[in-house]
């Protein structure tokens, strides 16, 4: 004789079967499945991730570095504060587009720098956010001469 499952229990079992396991391979607990909500990653957070990735590429620099002074000056001027004037991230659904306004060191091969920058930024954004990076636009707005390069700490 077949055992009948109550409709409310049937929905719970169907939901559990359709819930993917967590990264460590364990099934999420029922309370955790019920507590899922919405995640929003703001543009300033995305821009900071891109800025940090850009710092990893030598020979090319964001137009303005982040810091209290730049955030304060942006706030006083009525602009939103972010990672810097040189980085903009735009998200539409799960897709992301990034624009980077950069300064390159004089003597560097700019196409090679731009490609290394795109790879680093795309890798970090995808790894940290699970968003699909659709486009990374690199604009070289200045060239830094050797005597203009600040000393590294």
Secondary structure, DSSP 8 states (H G I E B T S, - for coil): ------HHHHHHHHHHHHS---TTS----HHHHHT-------HHHHHHHHHHHHHTSTTEEESS--SHHHHHHHHHTT----S-TTEEEEEETTEEEEEEEEEEETTS-HHHHHHHHHHHHHHHHHHHH--EEEEEEEEEEEEE-GGGS----
